[in-house]
Amino acid sequence: MEVKSLHSLIVQNQAAQKASQVENIQHAAPNVDFTERFSEGLNEVARAQNNASELAKAYELGTETDLAKVMVAQQVSSLGFQMTLNVRNKALSAYKDIMNMPV
C-alpha cells in the first residue's frame, strides 16, 4: 500500500512541476512586437560590425595587440551579416510566393 501511495505522490509532484514550468514559460514571455525585435537584431548586427571595424583599425594602429580578438570580432560581424542577409532573402521569397498565389 505504501508503494502505491509513494508512486502516486511522485506522479502528482511531476505533474505539478510540469504545470509550474508551463505557467512560468507563459509569464516569462513578454508581449514583444515583431518590428521591435527585428530592429533590435539589426542594431546588434550594426554594433558588431562597428566593433569589428574599430578593433581592426586599433590593430593596424598598434593600440590593439590581440590578433585573435580582432579575428573573432570580424567573424562575429560576418556571421551576423550573413544571417541578416539570409533572413532578408527568405522574407523576400515568402513575399514573392504570397504575391504569386492565385486568389
C-alpha distance (Angstrom), angle and dihedral (degrees) to the residues before:
residue distance angle dihedral
M1 . . .
E2 3.80 . .
V3 3.81 91.9 .
K4 3.81 91.5 55.8
S5 3.79 93.2 48.5
L6 3.81 91.1 46.0
H7 3.80 90.1 49.9
S8 3.80 91.7 48.5
L9 3.82 90.3 49.9
I10 3.80 90.3 51.9
V11 3.81 91.5 49.1
Q12 3.82 91.4 47.9
N13 3.81 90.6 48.6
Q14 3.80 91.8 50.8
A15 3.80 91.3 48.5
A16 3.80 90.8 50.0
Q17 3.81 91.0 49.8
K18 3.81 91.9 50.8
A19 3.80 91.3 48.6
S20 3.80 90.0 49.0
Q21 3.81 91.5 50.1
V22 3.82 91.9 50.8
E23 3.80 90.5 48.6
N24 3.81 91.5 49.0
I25 3.80 91.2 50.0
Q26 3.80 91.3 50.7
H27 3.80 92.2 49.9
A28 3.81 94.9 40.4
A29 3.81 94.8 58.1
P30 3.79 106.1 79.8
N31 3.77 119.1 -155.7
V32 3.82 100.5 -98.8
D33 3.77 123.0 175.2
F34 3.82 117.8 -119.3
T35 3.80 93.1 -129.9
E36 3.80 90.1 51.7
R37 3.81 91.7 52.2
F38 3.79 92.0 44.7
S39 3.79 91.4 49.6
E40 3.80 91.2 49.8
G41 3.80 89.8 51.2
L42 3.79 92.6 51.3
N43 3.79 90.9 47.6
E44 3.81 90.4 51.1
V45 3.81 90.9 52.2
A46 3.81 90.0 49.0
R47 3.82 90.6 50.2
A48 3.81 90.7 50.6
Q49 3.81 90.8 50.9
N50 3.80 92.0 48.3
N51 3.80 91.0 47.7
A52 3.81 91.9 50.3
S53 3.79 90.9 48.5
E54 3.80 92.6 49.6
L55 3.81 92.3 47.8
A56 3.81 91.6 49.1
K57 3.80 90.7 50.1
A58 3.81 91.1 47.5
Y59 3.82 90.3 50.5
E60 3.79 91.4 50.4
L61 3.80 90.5 49.9
G62 3.80 91.3 48.3
T63 3.80 97.7 -116.8
E64 3.82 92.2 110.0
T65 3.80 115.8 54.5
D66 3.81 101.3 174.6
L67 3.79 105.5 95.0
A68 3.81 92.2 179.5
K69 3.81 90.3 58.6
V70 3.80 90.6 52.0
M71 3.80 93.2 47.7
V72 3.82 93.3 47.9
A73 3.81 90.8 50.1
Q74 3.80 90.0 51.1
Q75 3.81 91.8 49.2
V76 3.82 91.7 49.1
S77 3.78 89.0 50.1
S78 3.80 92.0 48.1
L79 3.82 93.5 48.6
G80 3.80 91.4 48.5
F81 3.78 91.3 51.2
Q82 3.82 92.5 47.2
M83 3.80 90.9 49.9
T84 3.80 91.5 49.2
L85 3.79 90.5 48.9
N86 3.82 91.6 50.0
V87 3.81 91.9 49.2
R88 3.81 89.4 50.8
N89 3.80 91.3 49.3
K90 3.82 92.2 49.5
A91 3.80 91.8 47.8
L92 3.80 91.0 49.0
S93 3.79 91.2 48.1
A94 3.81 91.3 49.8
Y95 3.81 90.2 48.9
K96 3.81 91.2 51.5
D97 3.82 91.1 47.6
I98 3.80 91.1 51.5
M99 3.81 92.8 46.9
N100 3.83 90.9 51.0
M101 3.81 94.2 51.3
P102 3.76 115.0 112.6
V103 3.79 113.6 -118.7
